[in-house]
Amino acid sequence: MSTATTTTPTQEEIEEFLLSCRYGEVEEAQAFVEKFGQAAVEGARDDRGNSAVHMCCGNGHVGTLAVCNPV
């Protein structure tokens, strides 16, 4: 069950989240998911259209991927 609030992340928060995914910072990514919810994760894109899943997979961060894309 999600405990996310209904606030919308700022562009800066999205950028920080994507960097967390890129560098495998699980705790930071988890904090974003908990604060903004799965919809914000799915909508987060960089200026090239890359998603959080792309950042995690492209850099081999399986733990962070599990936070962003729970199965």
N, CA, C and O atoms as a Maestro MAE file, in Angstrom:
{
 s_m_m2io_version
 :::
 2.0.0
}

f_m_ct {
 s_m_title
 :::
 protein
 m_atom[284] {
  # First column is atom index #
  i_m_mmod_type
  r_m_x_coord
  r_m_y_coord
  r_m_z_coord
  i_m_residue_number
  s_m_chain_name
  s_m_pdb_residue_name
  s_m_pdb_atom_name
  i_m_atomic_number
  :::
  1 25 0.838 -1.169 0.000 1 A "MET " " N  " 7
  2 3 0.000 0.000 0.000 1 A "MET " " CA " 6
  3 2 0.889 1.240 0.000 1 A "MET " " C  " 6
  4 15 1.849 1.323 0.766 1 A "MET " " O  " 8
  5 25 0.573 2.184 -0.844 2 A "SER " " N  " 7
  6 3 1.362 3.398 -0.967 2 A "SER " " CA " 6
  7 2 0.986 4.402 0.121 2 A "SER " " C  " 6
  8 15 -0.185 4.595 0.446 2 A "SER " " O  " 8
  9 25 2.020 5.031 0.669 3 A "THR " " N  " 7
  10 3 1.805 6.081 1.662 3 A "THR " " CA " 6
  11 2 2.169 7.441 1.080 3 A "THR " " C  " 6
  12 15 2.391 8.397 1.823 3 A "THR " " O  " 8
  13 25 2.230 7.528 -0.237 4 A "ALA " " N  " 7
  14 3 2.658 8.750 -0.904 4 A "ALA " " CA " 6
  15 2 1.662 9.883 -0.687 4 A "ALA " " C  " 6
  16 15 0.453 9.676 -0.592 4 A "ALA " " O  " 8
  17 25 2.212 11.067 -0.614 5 A "THR " " N  " 7
  18 3 1.361 12.246 -0.539 5 A "THR " " CA " 6
  19 2 0.911 12.598 -1.952 5 A "THR " " C  " 6
  20 15 1.364 11.986 -2.919 5 A "THR " " O  " 8
  21 25 0.046 13.555 -2.071 6 A "THR " " N  " 7
  22 3 -0.471 13.927 -3.384 6 A "THR " " CA " 6
  23 2 0.262 15.120 -3.984 6 A "THR " " C  " 6
  24 15 -0.191 15.682 -4.981 6 A "THR " " O  " 8
  25 25 1.378 15.510 -3.398 7 A "THR " " N  " 7
  26 3 2.128 16.636 -3.942 7 A "THR " " CA " 6
  27 2 2.815 16.241 -5.240 7 A "THR " " C  " 6
  28 15 3.080 15.065 -5.491 7 A "THR " " O  " 8
  29 25 3.094 17.230 -6.042 8 A "THR " " N  " 7
  30 3 3.775 17.019 -7.320 8 A "THR " " CA " 6
  31 2 5.242 17.431 -7.157 8 A "THR " " C  " 6
  32 15 5.528 18.493 -6.604 8 A "THR " " O  " 8
  33 25 6.169 16.600 -7.633 9 A "PRO " " N  " 7
  34 3 7.579 16.966 -7.498 9 A "PRO " " CA " 6
  35 2 7.947 18.146 -8.401 9 A "PRO " " C  " 6
  36 15 7.403 18.309 -9.493 9 A "PRO " " O  " 8
  37 25 8.873 18.951 -7.921 10 A "THR " " N  " 7
  38 3 9.402 20.035 -8.744 10 A "THR " " CA " 6
  39 2 10.365 19.444 -9.771 10 A "THR " " C  " 6
  40 15 10.769 18.286 -9.661 10 A "THR " " O  " 8
  41 25 10.723 20.237 -10.756 11 A "GLN " " N  " 7
  42 3 11.680 19.779 -11.756 11 A "GLN " " CA " 6
  43 2 13.016 19.422 -11.093 11 A "GLN " " C  " 6
  44 15 13.666 18.451 -11.479 11 A "GLN " " O  " 8
  45 25 13.411 20.200 -10.111 12 A "GLU " " N  " 7
  46 3 14.660 19.918 -9.396 12 A "GLU " " CA " 6
  47 2 14.582 18.576 -8.665 12 A "GLU " " C  " 6
  48 15 15.544 17.809 -8.675 12 A "GLU " " O  " 8
  49 25 13.449 18.293 -8.037 13 A "GLU " " N  " 7
  50 3 13.277 17.009 -7.343 13 A "GLU " " CA " 6
  51 2 13.303 15.843 -8.319 13 A "GLU " " C  " 6
  52 15 13.851 14.785 -8.009 13 A "GLU " " O  " 8
  53 25 12.714 16.027 -9.493 14 A "ILE " " N  " 7
  54 3 12.745 14.987 -10.523 14 A "ILE " " CA " 6
  55 2 14.179 14.752 -10.980 14 A "ILE " " C  " 6
  56 15 14.610 13.606 -11.105 14 A "ILE " " O  " 8
  57 25 14.910 15.815 -11.226 15 A "GLU " " N  " 7
  58 3 16.302 15.693 -11.663 15 A "GLU " " CA " 6
  59 2 17.145 14.974 -10.610 15 A "GLU " " C  " 6
  60 15 17.963 14.115 -10.942 15 A "GLU " " O  " 8
  61 25 16.941 15.327 -9.346 16 A "GLU " " N  " 7
  62 3 17.677 14.665 -8.262 16 A "GLU " " CA " 6
  63 2 17.315 13.180 -8.183 16 A "GLU " " C  " 6
  64 15 18.188 12.337 -7.974 16 A "GLU " " O  " 8
  65 25 16.037 12.865 -8.350 17 A "PHE " " N  " 7
  66 3 15.589 11.481 -8.351 17 A "PHE " " CA " 6
  67 2 16.246 10.693 -9.485 17 A "PHE " " C  " 6
  68 15 16.736 9.585 -9.269 17 A "PHE " " O  " 8
  69 25 16.256 11.258 -10.679 18 A "LEU " " N  " 7
  70 3 16.871 10.561 -11.813 18 A "LEU " " CA " 6
  71 2 18.369 10.356 -11.600 18 A "LEU " " C  " 6
  72 15 18.918 9.325 -11.989 18 A "LEU " " O  " 8
  73 25 19.023 11.329 -10.988 19 A "LEU " " N  " 7
  74 3 20.447 11.147 -10.661 19 A "LEU " " CA " 6
  75 2 20.628 10.046 -9.624 19 A "LEU " " C  " 6
  76 15 21.588 9.278 -9.692 19 A "LEU " " O  " 8
  77 25 19.710 9.965 -8.666 20 A "SER " " N  " 7
  78 3 19.762 8.887 -7.673 20 A "SER " " CA " 6
  79 2 19.655 7.530 -8.367 20 A "SER " " C  " 6
  80 15 20.358 6.585 -8.009 20 A "SER " " O  " 8
  81 25 18.786 7.443 -9.345 21 A "CYS " " N  " 7
  82 3 18.643 6.194 -10.103 21 A "CYS " " CA " 6
  83 2 19.901 5.906 -10.917 21 A "CYS " " C  " 6
  84 15 20.366 4.768 -10.980 21 A "CYS " " O  " 8
  85 25 20.436 6.932 -11.528 22 A "ARG " " N  " 7
  86 3 21.644 6.772 -12.347 22 A "ARG " " CA " 6
  87 2 22.824 6.268 -11.527 22 A "ARG " " C  " 6
  88 15 23.607 5.445 -12.000 22 A "ARG " " O  " 8
  89 25 22.951 6.765 -10.295 23 A "TYR " " N  " 7
  90 3 24.101 6.418 -9.460 23 A "TYR " " CA " 6
  91 2 23.813 5.351 -8.414 23 A "TYR " " C  " 6
  92 15 24.666 5.059 -7.575 23 A "TYR " " O  " 8
  93 25 22.614 4.764 -8.454 24 A "GLY " " N  " 7
  94 3 22.299 3.647 -7.573 24 A "GLY " " CA " 6
  95 2 22.085 4.021 -6.124 24 A "GLY " " C  " 6
  96 15 22.387 3.227 -5.233 24 A "GLY " " O  " 8
  97 25 21.580 5.196 -5.871 25 A "GLU " " N  " 7
  98 3 21.333 5.664 -4.505 25 A "GLU " " CA " 6
  99 2 19.930 5.231 -4.072 25 A "GLU " " C  " 6
  100 15 18.957 5.972 -4.210 25 A "GLU " " O  " 8
  101 25 19.860 4.014 -3.547 26 A "VAL " " N  " 7
  102 3 18.588 3.376 -3.235 26 A "VAL " " CA " 6
  103 2 17.764 4.188 -2.239 26 A "VAL " " C  " 6
  104 15 16.569 4.393 -2.452 26 A "VAL " " O  " 8
  105 25 18.383 4.649 -1.160 27 A "GLU " " N  " 7
  106 3 17.635 5.367 -0.122 27 A "GLU " " CA " 6
  107 2 17.007 6.645 -0.667 27 A "GLU " " C  " 6
  108 15 15.865 6.966 -0.336 27 A "GLU " " O  " 8
  109 25 17.741 7.370 -1.494 28 A "GLU " " N  " 7
  110 3 17.217 8.606 -2.061 28 A "GLU " " CA " 6
  111 2 16.068 8.318 -3.015 28 A "GLU " " C  " 6
  112 15 15.060 9.026 -3.007 28 A "GLU " " O  " 8
  113 25 16.213 7.286 -3.833 29 A "ALA " " N  " 7
  114 3 15.137 6.905 -4.747 29 A "ALA " " CA " 6
  115 2 13.898 6.474 -3.964 29 A "ALA " " C  " 6
  116 15 12.779 6.840 -4.322 29 A "ALA " " O  " 8
  117 25 14.094 5.701 -2.903 30 A "GLN " " N  " 7
  118 3 12.976 5.246 -2.082 30 A "GLN " " CA " 6
  119 2 12.247 6.426 -1.444 30 A "GLN " " C  " 6
  120 15 11.019 6.427 -1.364 30 A "GLN " " O  " 8
  121 25 12.987 7.412 -0.997 31 A "ALA " " N  " 7
  122 3 12.371 8.593 -0.390 31 A "ALA " " CA " 6
  123 2 11.476 9.319 -1.408 31 A "ALA " " C  " 6
  124 15 10.391 9.782 -1.059 31 A "ALA " " O  " 8
  125 25 11.924 9.416 -2.645 32 A "PHE " " N  " 7
  126 3 11.122 10.049 -3.700 32 A "PHE " " CA " 6
  127 2 9.839 9.262 -3.933 32 A "PHE " " C  " 6
  128 15 8.757 9.843 -4.017 32 A "PHE " " O  " 8
  129 25 9.959 7.935 -4.037 33 A "VAL " " N  " 7
  130 3 8.786 7.084 -4.258 33 A "VAL " " CA " 6
  131 2 7.792 7.236 -3.107 33 A "VAL " " C  " 6
  132 15 6.588 7.360 -3.333 33 A "VAL " " O  " 8
  133 25 8.291 7.227 -1.893 34 A "GLU " " N  " 7
  134 3 7.410 7.353 -0.729 34 A "GLU " " CA " 6
  135 2 6.728 8.721 -0.675 34 A "GLU " " C  " 6
  136 15 5.568 8.823 -0.277 34 A "GLU " " O  " 8
  137 25 7.439 9.757 -1.069 35 A "LYS " " N  " 7
  138 3 6.886 11.107 -1.000 35 A "LYS " " CA " 6
  139 2 5.903 11.401 -2.127 35 A "LYS " " C  " 6
  140 15 4.867 12.025 -1.898 35 A "LYS " " O  " 8
  141 25 6.225 10.951 -3.359 36 A "PHE " " N  " 7
  142 3 5.446 11.350 -4.525 36 A "PHE " " CA " 6
  143 2 4.639 10.227 -5.175 36 A "PHE " " C  " 6
  144 15 3.720 10.511 -5.943 36 A "PHE " " O  " 8
  145 25 4.951 8.970 -4.892 37 A "GLY " " N  " 7
  146 3 4.183 7.854 -5.436 37 A "GLY " " CA " 6
  147 2 4.679 7.332 -6.773 37 A "GLY " " C  " 6
  148 15 5.545 7.924 -7.418 37 A "GLY " " O  " 8
  149 25 4.106 6.215 -7.165 38 A "GLN " " N  " 7
  150 3 4.531 5.514 -8.377 38 A "GLN " " CA " 6
  151 2 4.247 6.316 -9.643 38 A "GLN " " C  " 6
  152 15 5.023 6.244 -10.596 38 A "GLN " " O  " 8
  153 25 3.160 7.074 -9.675 39 A "ALA " " N  " 7
  154 3 2.840 7.874 -10.864 39 A "ALA " " CA " 6
  155 2 3.948 8.897 -11.157 39 A "ALA " " C  " 6
  156 15 4.272 9.145 -12.318 39 A "ALA " " O  " 8
  157 25 4.521 9.483 -10.114 40 A "ALA " " N  " 7
  158 3 5.611 10.445 -10.302 40 A "ALA " " CA " 6
  159 2 6.855 9.749 -10.838 40 A "ALA " " C  " 6
  160 15 7.588 10.315 -11.649 40 A "ALA " " O  " 8
  161 25 7.091 8.522 -10.385 41 A "VAL " " N  " 7
  162 3 8.226 7.740 -10.889 41 A "VAL " " CA " 6
  163 2 8.040 7.483 -12.383 41 A "VAL " " C  " 6
  164 15 8.957 7.682 -13.179 41 A "VAL " " O  " 8
  165 25 6.854 7.043 -12.746 42 A "GLU " " N  " 7
  166 3 6.572 6.719 -14.151 42 A "GLU " " CA " 6
  167 2 6.628 7.943 -15.048 42 A "GLU " " C  " 6
  168 15 6.972 7.831 -16.225 42 A "GLU " " O  " 8
  169 25 6.296 9.108 -14.511 43 A "GLY " " N  " 7
  170 3 6.308 10.330 -15.302 43 A "GLY " " CA " 6
  171 2 7.640 11.057 -15.342 43 A "GLY " " C  " 6
  172 15 7.818 11.977 -16.141 43 A "GLY " " O  " 8
  173 25 8.570 10.664 -14.501 44 A "ALA " " N  " 7
  174 3 9.860 11.357 -14.420 44 A "ALA " " CA " 6
  175 2 10.709 11.060 -15.657 44 A "ALA " " C  " 6
  176 15 10.964 9.902 -15.985 44 A "ALA " " O  " 8
  177 25 11.137 12.113 -16.332 45 A "ARG " " N  " 7
  178 3 11.983 11.996 -17.524 45 A "ARG " " CA " 6
  179 2 13.033 13.105 -17.496 45 A "ARG " " C  " 6
  180 15 12.797 14.190 -16.965 45 A "ARG " " O  " 8
  181 25 14.199 12.810 -18.078 46 A "ASP " " N  " 7
  182 3 15.201 13.860 -18.215 46 A "ASP " " CA " 6
  183 2 14.955 14.614 -19.515 46 A "ASP " " C  " 6
  184 15 13.973 14.352 -20.211 46 A "ASP " " O  " 8
  185 25 15.839 15.546 -19.844 47 A "ASP " " N  " 7
  186 3 15.639 16.365 -21.032 47 A "ASP " " CA " 6
  187 2 15.770 15.591 -22.337 47 A "ASP " " C  " 6
  188 15 15.459 16.120 -23.404 47 A "ASP " " O  " 8
  189 25 16.229 14.343 -22.263 48 A "ARG " " N  " 7
  190 3 16.321 13.486 -23.445 48 A "ARG " " CA " 6
  191 2 15.214 12.430 -23.486 48 A "ARG " " C  " 6
  192 15 15.168 11.594 -24.388 48 A "ARG " " O  " 8
  193 25 14.332 12.487 -22.499 49 A "GLY " " N  " 7
  194 3 13.229 11.539 -22.447 49 A "GLY " " CA " 6
  195 2 13.534 10.241 -21.734 49 A "GLY " " C  " 6
  196 15 12.718 9.320 -21.747 49 A "GLY " " O  " 8
  197 25 14.704 10.153 -21.106 50 A "ASN " " N  " 7
  198 3 15.079 8.933 -20.392 50 A "ASN " " CA " 6
  199 2 14.349 8.846 -19.059 50 A "ASN " " C  " 6
  200 15 14.224 9.835 -18.338 50 A "ASN " " O  " 8
  201 25 13.870 7.650 -18.746 51 A "SER " " N  " 7
  202 3 13.114 7.420 -17.517 51 A "SER " " CA " 6
  203 2 14.017 6.912 -16.395 51 A "SER " " C  " 6
  204 15 15.203 6.654 -16.595 51 A "SER " " O  " 8
  205 25 13.423 6.778 -15.213 52 A "ALA " " N  " 7
  206 3 14.147 6.225 -14.068 52 A "ALA " " CA " 6
  207 2 14.584 4.791 -14.353 52 A "ALA " " C  " 6
  208 15 15.692 4.395 -13.994 52 A "ALA " " O  " 8
  209 25 13.721 4.019 -14.993 53 A "VAL " " N  " 7
  210 3 14.060 2.631 -15.334 53 A "VAL " " CA " 6
  211 2 15.273 2.613 -16.268 53 A "VAL " " C  " 6
  212 15 16.172 1.788 -16.105 53 A "VAL " " O  " 8
  213 25 15.297 3.513 -17.234 54 A "HIS " " N  " 7
  214 3 16.440 3.620 -18.141 54 A "HIS " " CA " 6
  215 2 17.727 3.906 -17.366 54 A "HIS " " C  " 6
  216 15 18.761 3.283 -17.607 54 A "HIS " " O  " 8
  217 25 17.647 4.856 -16.435 55 A "MET " " N  " 7
  218 3 18.829 5.214 -15.641 55 A "MET " " CA " 6
  219 2 19.323 4.031 -14.809 55 A "MET " " C  " 6
  220 15 20.526 3.776 -14.740 55 A "MET " " O  " 8
  221 25 18.403 3.318 -14.186 56 A "CYS " " N  " 7
  222 3 18.791 2.162 -13.365 56 A "CYS " " CA " 6
  223 2 19.403 1.058 -14.214 56 A "CYS " " C  " 6
  224 15 20.481 0.553 -13.899 56 A "CYS " " O  " 8
  225 25 18.724 0.686 -15.283 57 A "CYS " " N  " 7
  226 3 19.184 -0.421 -16.126 57 A "CYS " " CA " 6
  227 2 20.468 -0.082 -16.867 57 A "CYS " " C  " 6
  228 15 21.369 -0.912 -16.986 57 A "CYS " " O  " 8
  229 25 20.539 1.141 -17.359 58 A "GLY " " N  " 7
  230 3 21.711 1.555 -18.125 58 A "GLY " " CA " 6
  231 2 22.984 1.552 -17.295 58 A "GLY " " C  " 6
  232 15 24.087 1.510 -17.839 58 A "GLY " " O  " 8
  233 25 22.832 1.596 -15.986 59 A "ASN " " N  " 7
  234 3 23.995 1.646 -15.110 59 A "ASN " " CA " 6
  235 2 24.087 0.450 -14.176 59 A "ASN " " C  " 6
  236 15 24.924 0.430 -13.274 59 A "ASN " " O  " 8
  237 25 23.228 -0.553 -14.385 60 A "GLY " " N  " 7
  238 3 23.313 -1.814 -13.655 60 A "GLY " " CA " 6
  239 2 22.903 -1.758 -12.196 60 A "GLY " " C  " 6
  240 15 23.411 -2.537 -11.389 60 A "GLY " " O  " 8
  241 25 21.999 -0.860 -11.835 61 A "HIS " " N  " 7
  242 3 21.588 -0.704 -10.443 61 A "HIS " " CA " 6
  243 2 20.277 -1.454 -10.175 61 A "HIS " " C  " 6
  244 15 19.192 -0.873 -10.184 61 A "HIS " " O  " 8
  245 25 20.414 -2.743 -9.940 62 A "VAL " " N  " 7
  246 3 19.263 -3.617 -9.750 62 A "VAL " " CA " 6
  247 2 18.466 -3.241 -8.509 62 A "VAL " " C  " 6
  248 15 17.236 -3.276 -8.533 62 A "VAL " " O  " 8
  249 25 19.141 -2.886 -7.434 63 A "GLY " " N  " 7
  250 3 18.448 -2.509 -6.203 63 A "GLY " " CA " 6
  251 2 17.597 -1.271 -6.380 63 A "GLY " " C  " 6
  252 15 16.471 -1.209 -5.885 63 A "GLY " " O  " 8
  253 25 18.122 -0.297 -7.077 64 A "THR " " N  " 7
  254 3 17.373 0.928 -7.322 64 A "THR " " CA " 6
  255 2 16.228 0.661 -8.292 64 A "THR " " C  " 6
  256 15 15.155 1.252 -8.166 64 A "THR " " O  " 8
  257 25 16.449 -0.219 -9.249 65 A "LEU " " N  " 7
  258 3 15.389 -0.603 -10.184 65 A "LEU " " CA " 6
  259 2 14.216 -1.228 -9.428 65 A "LEU " " C  " 6
  260 15 13.058 -0.958 -9.744 65 A "LEU " " O  " 8
  261 25 14.510 -2.048 -8.448 66 A "ALA " " N  " 7
  262 3 13.447 -2.686 -7.662 66 A "ALA " " CA " 6
  263 2 12.593 -1.656 -6.926 66 A "ALA " " C  " 6
  264 15 11.394 -1.864 -6.739 66 A "ALA " " O  " 8
  265 25 13.200 -0.555 -6.511 67 A "VAL " " N  " 7
  266 3 12.466 0.509 -5.838 67 A "VAL " " CA " 6
  267 2 11.581 1.242 -6.844 67 A "VAL " " C  " 6
  268 15 10.446 1.600 -6.530 67 A "VAL " " O  " 8
  269 25 12.092 1.463 -8.039 68 A "CYS " " N  " 7
  270 3 11.369 2.235 -9.051 68 A "CYS " " CA " 6
  271 2 10.306 1.442 -9.776 68 A "CYS " " C  " 6
  272 15 9.309 2.001 -10.233 68 A "CYS " " O  " 8
  273 25 10.512 0.145 -9.884 69 A "ASN " " N  " 7
  274 3 9.619 -0.694 -10.664 69 A "ASN " " CA " 6
  275 2 9.281 -1.969 -9.896 69 A "ASN " " C  " 6
  276 15 9.694 -3.060 -10.289 69 A "ASN " " O  " 8
  277 25 8.533 -1.835 -8.806 70 A "PRO " " N  " 7
  278 3 8.229 -3.019 -7.990 70 A "PRO " " CA " 6
  279 2 7.358 -3.995 -8.778 70 A "PRO " " C  " 6
  280 15 6.452 -3.604 -9.515 70 A "PRO " " O  " 8
  281 25 7.661 -5.265 -8.597 71 A "VAL " " N  " 7
  282 3 6.915 -6.302 -9.325 71 A "VAL " " CA " 6
  283 2 5.953 -6.975 -8.376 71 A "VAL " " C  " 6
  284 15 5.222 -7.881 -8.777 71 A "VAL " " O  " 8
  :::
 }
 m_bond[283] {
  # First column is bond index #
  i_m_from
  i_m_to
  i_m_order
  :::
  1 1 2 1
  2 2 3 1
  3 3 4 2
  4 3 5 1
  5 5 6 1
  6 6 7 1
  7 7 8 2
  8 7 9 1
  9 9 10 1
  10 10 11 1
  11 11 12 2
  12 11 13 1
  13 13 14 1
  14 14 15 1
  15 15 16 2
  16 15 17 1
  17 17 18 1
  18 18 19 1
  19 19 20 2
  20 19 21 1
  21 21 22 1
  22 22 23 1
  23 23 24 2
  24 23 25 1
  25 25 26 1
  26 26 27 1
  27 27 28 2
  28 27 29 1
  29 29 30 1
  30 30 31 1
  31 31 32 2
  32 31 33 1
  33 33 34 1
  34 34 35 1
  35 35 36 2
  36 35 37 1
  37 37 38 1
  38 38 39 1
  39 39 40 2
  40 39 41 1
  41 41 42 1
  42 42 43 1
  43 43 44 2
  44 43 45 1
  45 45 46 1
  46 46 47 1
  47 47 48 2
  48 47 49 1
  49 49 50 1
  50 50 51 1
  51 51 52 2
  52 51 53 1
  53 53 54 1
  54 54 55 1
  55 55 56 2
  56 55 57 1
  57 57 58 1
  58 58 59 1
  59 59 60 2
  60 59 61 1
  61 61 62 1
  62 62 63 1
  63 63 64 2
  64 63 65 1
  65 65 66 1
  66 66 67 1
  67 67 68 2
  68 67 69 1
  69 69 70 1
  70 70 71 1
  71 71 72 2
  72 71 73 1
  73 73 74 1
  74 74 75 1
  75 75 76 2
  76 75 77 1
  77 77 78 1
  78 78 79 1
  79 79 80 2
  80 79 81 1
  81 81 82 1
  82 82 83 1
  83 83 84 2
  84 83 85 1
  85 85 86 1
  86 86 87 1
  87 87 88 2
  88 87 89 1
  89 89 90 1
  90 90 91 1
  91 91 92 2
  92 91 93 1
  93 93 94 1
  94 94 95 1
  95 95 96 2
  96 95 97 1
  97 97 98 1
  98 98 99 1
  99 99 100 2
  100 99 101 1
  101 101 102 1
  102 102 103 1
  103 103 104 2
  104 103 105 1
  105 105 106 1
  106 106 107 1
  107 107 108 2
  108 107 109 1
  109 109 110 1
  110 110 111 1
  111 111 112 2
  112 111 113 1
  113 113 114 1
  114 114 115 1
  115 115 116 2
  116 115 117 1
  117 117 118 1
  118 118 119 1
  119 119 120 2
  120 119 121 1
  121 121 122 1
  122 122 123 1
  123 123 124 2
  124 123 125 1
  125 125 126 1
  126 126 127 1
  127 127 128 2
  128 127 129 1
  129 129 130 1
  130 130 131 1
  131 131 132 2
  132 131 133 1
  133 133 134 1
  134 134 135 1
  135 135 136 2
  136 135 137 1
  137 137 138 1
  138 138 139 1
  139 139 140 2
  140 139 141 1
  141 141 142 1
  142 142 143 1
  143 143 144 2
  144 143 145 1
  145 145 146 1
  146 146 147 1
  147 147 148 2
  148 147 149 1
  149 149 150 1
  150 150 151 1
  151 151 152 2
  152 151 153 1
  153 153 154 1
  154 154 155 1
  155 155 156 2
  156 155 157 1
  157 157 158 1
  158 158 159 1
  159 159 160 2
  160 159 161 1
  161 161 162 1
  162 162 163 1
  163 163 164 2
  164 163 165 1
  165 165 166 1
  166 166 167 1
  167 167 168 2
  168 167 169 1
  169 169 170 1
  170 170 171 1
  171 171 172 2
  172 171 173 1
  173 173 174 1
  174 174 175 1
  175 175 176 2
  176 175 177 1
  177 177 178 1
  178 178 179 1
  179 179 180 2
  180 179 181 1
  181 181 182 1
  182 182 183 1
  183 183 184 2
  184 183 185 1
  185 185 186 1
  186 186 187 1
  187 187 188 2
  188 187 189 1
  189 189 190 1
  190 190 191 1
  191 191 192 2
  192 191 193 1
  193 193 194 1
  194 194 195 1
  195 195 196 2
  196 195 197 1
  197 197 198 1
  198 198 199 1
  199 199 200 2
  200 199 201 1
  201 201 202 1
  202 202 203 1
  203 203 204 2
  204 203 205 1
  205 205 206 1
  206 206 207 1
  207 207 208 2
  208 207 209 1
  209 209 210 1
  210 210 211 1
  211 211 212 2
  212 211 213 1
  213 213 214 1
  214 214 215 1
  215 215 216 2
  216 215 217 1
  217 217 218 1
  218 218 219 1
  219 219 220 2
  220 219 221 1
  221 221 222 1
  222 222 223 1
  223 223 224 2
  224 223 225 1
  225 225 226 1
  226 226 227 1
  227 227 228 2
  228 227 229 1
  229 229 230 1
  230 230 231 1
  231 231 232 2
  232 231 233 1
  233 233 234 1
  234 234 235 1
  235 235 236 2
  236 235 237 1
  237 237 238 1
  238 238 239 1
  239 239 240 2
  240 239 241 1
  241 241 242 1
  242 242 243 1
  243 243 244 2
  244 243 245 1
  245 245 246 1
  246 246 247 1
  247 247 248 2
  248 247 249 1
  249 249 250 1
  250 250 251 1
  251 251 252 2
  252 251 253 1
  253 253 254 1
  254 254 255 1
  255 255 256 2
  256 255 257 1
  257 257 258 1
  258 258 259 1
  259 259 260 2
  260 259 261 1
  261 261 262 1
  262 262 263 1
  263 263 264 2
  264 263 265 1
  265 265 266 1
  266 266 267 1
  267 267 268 2
  268 267 269 1
  269 269 270 1
  270 270 271 1
  271 271 272 2
  272 271 273 1
  273 273 274 1
  274 274 275 1
  275 275 276 2
  276 275 277 1
  277 277 278 1
  278 278 279 1
  279 279 280 2
  280 279 281 1
  281 281 282 1
  282 282 283 1
  283 283 284 2
  :::
 }
}
